[in-house]
Amino acid sequence: MSMDLAQLLQRIVNMVLRRLLRIGVNKGMEGLARGGSGGAQKGNTLTPAERQAAARARQAVKRARQAAQITRRMR
């Protein structure tokens, strides 16, 4: 089974793109969990309710990442 250069390059490109996509999705989820609407990032302080909601969102992101990792392992 010989693999020509085009197939080898395509596999490498796909692997790199998958990793970059995973990093981008994780960064986006983290941003949303911190309050993607801009709350604390614009200098406004979060109310206790917003802080609690952000903590719940971070936990949800953590669980989603764990589920994705388990799904990847099962393949």
N, C-alpha and C positions, 0 to 999 in steps of 0.2 A: 504494500500500500504506500505508494509514494504521494506526497502532497506537493503540489506545485506552489510556486511563490505567491501567486494571487490568493490561494486558499489560506496559506499561512498568514499573510498580511491581513486578510479579512477577519480571521479569528482573533488576531491581536487587536485590531481596531474595535471589534465587538466587545472584547474583554475590557478595554479601556473605557469605551462609551458606557458600558454597564456600571462600572465603578463610579464614573463621573456623575451619572444619573442618580445613583444611590446617594452619593454625597450631596448632590443638589436637593434631593427630596428630603433628606435628613435635616439639612440646614433650613429649608423652608418650613418644615414641621416645627423645628425649634423656635423659629421666628414667630410662628403662629401661637405656639404655646406661651411665649413670653408676652403676648399681647400684640398681635400683628396689626391691630388698628392704630398703633402708635402711642398709646397711653403713656407709659413711663418713658418712652424714648423721646418724646417731645418735651420732657422736663416736667410733665404733670406727675403728681404722686398718685399712686393707686389707692383706691378705697379698700377697706378690708374685704369687702365682697369681691372686688376685682382681683385682689391678691389671691383669695381663695379659689376663684374661678381659674386663674392662671396656674395655680398649683395642680388643680384637677386636670387641666389641659396637659400639663407636663407629664402627669402620671399616665394619661391616655396615650400620649406620644410614646412613652416608654413601653407600654403594653403593646402598642402597634408595632414597634420595632422588634420586640421579642417575638411576636407572632410571625412577622415577616422572616425573622431569622430561623425560626422553627420550620416554617414552610420551605425555605431554601434548603434546609438540611434534609427534609423528607424527599426531595427530588432525586 
